[in-house]
Amino acid sequence: MYKVLLVDDEKEIRYGLKNYFPWSHLGFEIVHDCEDGKKALEYIADNPIDVLLTDIRMPVIDGLGLAKQIYQKHNQIHTVILSGYRDFQYAKEAMKFGVVDYIVKPGKYEEMQEVFSHLKKKLDTCLTIHSAKATGNYSDNIIDTIKKYVENNYADISLGDLANLCKMSPNYLSTFFKEKTGTNFSSYLTEIRMKKALQMLNDFDYKTYEISNFVGYSNPKNFTRTFKKYYGITPREYRQTSNHQAEIR
């Protein structure tokens, strides 16, 4: 249910709108009502709402002033104006403050239904977009966590380690990573290991078998096979090429 705050200085109008319109059938509920804009702002300061349904002409702070403050400070709230025929110009002016629609008082059933049915669709769309963004941020955080962990632990790491870290099963984590990055986790781990190995091969103080162990390969033959598959040459051939280029320079 989307939460509606009703603001009107006429008690009878508030009573009628609260009790004689099927709000729940359209996905709304009147959570509070008050008689002027000042009391409305006080309520909003402590209570989240989705929709403000407000009269134009009220004491203390009128509907136009209220709509302006909502637009400036609470732009996630959708405002609908209640106006008499003579206040139509005010209703038009309120549109620049983000007012989504207006209803001519006392509010005919058909008009109320049309306005709030349309608003329901708009709110549903906003909610869907917000949820998608939240999911996207969550996914991005998980992927960043995985990549950072791999960067720091590439020599000794398993899907089980990451599954415990991310509170996922190993199978789901593998599927999740592939879905979000387009790359298998094993391929990504190999990529990181090979890049680290290439950096170490440029330092001739390291033996090839030592580098193999440093990047997570206990068997140097497996390391050599993987390196050649990844770069097209063996670690030894890479060093010979690098050393030859260094001599030329």
Secondary structure, 3 states (H helix, E strand, C coil): CEEEEEECCCHHHHHHHHHCCCHHHHCEEEEEEECCHHHHHHHHHHCCCCEEEEECCCCCCCHHHHHHHHHHHCCCCEEEEEECHHHHHHHHHHHHHCCCEEEECCCCHHHHHHHHHHHHHHHHHHHHHHHHHHHHHHHHHHHHHHHHHHHHHCCCCCHHHHHHHHCCCHHHHHHHHHHHHCCCHHHHHHHHHHHHHHHHHCCCCCCHHHHHHHCCCCCHHHHHHHHHHHHCCCHHHHHHHHHHHHHHC
